[in-house]
């Protein structure tokens, strides 16, 4: 059965993947998947000034400066479940999330559309990239402050981490429709994100073994190859 755009958007950040494919959750994550990070309480950022403004400017410049990225990820949802896999990013607009077995799910953005491929069922679905929560991360220029679709909803600082809340217009930090990015403070490095979907499910995705600004094959993001000959590309990593 073809997935609706709403369901696909949720799967994109694995907000429903764990329950969909029946993955088991480690007790620590299942019992408390939304445990607070080592940062201070989020502060509203309307009318950013001084150090807050400089921090957001630095984060925008850092994210914009990542031309390519490859790494491993671990995700856990408050509904229970864990999955692992690989992620590739190529600016502008290209993403690839490849889930390890038993999930066998592949999600690819070619810059305009996002494809969801279920290897076991051999089914594909599509949704515009602009409708997914992470679309702003792969724009040619990351601008968190001057968008009609989202805004900076909060900023947190810890001893060694910085977190910024990005939310849809009219949505506050922590509410459905918000996304929390966590970065190492010095030097800046993206570590994980947390998304809250419209059902209130919280999904955390942590990055590991990240490499940036490496050569990536364009066919990693090629729909034609996936549709014509369903493949997973564990043998084609960033060079």
N, C-alpha and C positions, 0 to 999 in steps of 0.2 A: 504494500500500500504506500502511495506517495506521501511523504511527510509535508505538512503545511509549513509555510515560511516561519510561523511562530515556533513550531516544534523544532525546526531546523536551527533557528537562531539559538534556542536553548541548548541543543546538542553541540553547537559550535564551541561553547565554553564548558561543555560537559555538565551542564546544570541538570540534565536528565539522563546522561549516558549511563551512570552507575546503575540506576534502576532498570534502564532499558535492556542492558546486556547482562544484568545479574552479577556484577562484579562484587567481590567481598571487600569489606572495609576493615582496616586495622582498628583495633579497639580505641586507641587514643584519638584518632581522627573522627571515628564514628561518634564517640561520646562527646567530643567537644571540637567540632570542625571550625568553629568561629571564635576560637580563643584569641584574646587580644594580642597584638604584636608589641614589640619593644619600642613603642612610640607613644607620644602624648595624645590626649584626647583631640579629636579633629576640631579644627577651628574654622568657622565660616570665613570665606575669602572674598566676599563682595567688597570691592574697593581696595584691592591689594595695594599695599604700600611697603616701602622700606625693604626689610629682609625677606618678607613673604614674596614680594614682587620679584626680587632677585632670584629667589629659590625657584619659582615657577619659570622664570626666563631660562634658568640653567637647565631645568628638566626638559623644557621644550627644545632647547638647542641640542641637548644630549640625544633625545629620541630622534630628532630630525637627522642627526649625524650618523645614525646607524643605517648604512646602506644595505647591508646583508647581515643575517644572523642565522646560526644553527646551534641547536642544543637539545638536551633531553628535558622532559617535563614529567611532573607527578601531579595529579589532580585528585581532589577529594571533595565530596559534596555533603552538605548537612543532611541530606536525605539518606546518606549511607553509600559507600562504594568508593573505590579507588581505581585509577587507571594510570598507565604510563605510556610514554611514546616519545616521538621526536617532533621537533618543530623547525621549520625553515621560514625565513622572512627575506623578501627582496623588495626594496622600495623602488617605485611607489606601487602599493596595492596588492602585492603578491604574498600569499601565505600558504603554508602547507602544514597540517597537523596529521601525523600518521601514528595511529594507536597500535600498541603491541597486542598480541594475542592474549586473552581470547576476544578482545573487543573487535579487532579486524575492521576498523573504521578509518576512512581516509577523508579528510576535509581539505579542499584546495581552493584558493582564490587566484584567479588569473588577472586581477586588477579591477574587474568590473562585477563579475558574478562569483558567487561562492558555491562550489559543488560539494555535495555530501555523498559519499559512496560507501555502501554497506557491502563489504566483500563477500560475506557469507550468503546474503540474499541476492547479491548482484543487482542492487537497486541504486539508482542515482536520483538526487533531488537538487534543486537550485534555489538560491535566494540572492538578491542584490547584496553586494558587499556592504553597501551603505546602511543596511538594516541590521548589521551585526555589531555587538558591543565594542569590538576592538578595531573598528574601521579607522578610527582617528589615528591609531598607532602607525598605520602604513601609508598615510597620506604623504605626498611629496614634502610637505612642511607641516609639522605637528604644531597646531595652534589651539591651546586649551582655553583661551580667553575670549576669542572673537568668533565663536561659532553660533549659528542659529539653532543647532541641534543639541548641544551639550555645554556645560560650564564647569568651572572649578568649584566644587562644593565643600571642600575642606582641605586643610594642610596639617600634617602632623610631623613633628620632629622628635627623634630619639637620639640616644647617644651615638649610634652608628648607622641609623636608618632614617630615611625620609619617606613619607607616604603622602600621596595626593589622591583625593577623591574626585572623580570625574562622573558627572551625572547628567541625565536628560534634563531639559529645561523644566522647571517646576518641581524637580525631585531633589530631596536633601540627601546628604551623606548617610549611607547605611540603608536607605529605602530601596524598594524594588526599582530597577532602572539605574542603579549607581554601580560604579566600578572603582576599586581601590588599587592603585599601583604602589608597590613598595620597591624602593631602590636603596642600594648602599649609598651612604652619604658622601664618602670621599675615598676614591673617586666615584662618581655616579655610575651605577650599574643596575640594570633592571633585574630584580630577584624573583618577584612573584606578583600575582594580582588576585583579586577577589571580586566576584561579581554577584549581585543579588538580582534574581530574575523576578518576573511578575507574580510568581507564586510564592515568593519569599525564600526560595531555595538559595543557599549560599554555596558557591563553588570556589575553591581555592586552586590555583595553578602555580606551582613552583618550578623555576628553571634551574637546571644544573648543566655543568660542562659547556657553558655558553662560549661560542666564538663569534666574533663580529668582523665585518669587512673582509669576508672571504669570497672566493669565486664560487658561484652556484650555477648549476645547469638550468637553463630556461625550461627544459622539458619537465622539471619538477613541478611546474605550474601549468602544464599543458593539458587542457581538457580532452583534446582529441585522442591523445595516447591512452588516457584513462578510460574513455568511452569505448574506444576501439579494441583495446587489449588491457583489461583491468589488471593493474600492477601495483605492487608496493615497492618502494624504492630504498629499502634498507641498505642496498649495495651501492647507492649513489649519494654519498654524503658530500658536504662542502669540501672543496679541495684547499 
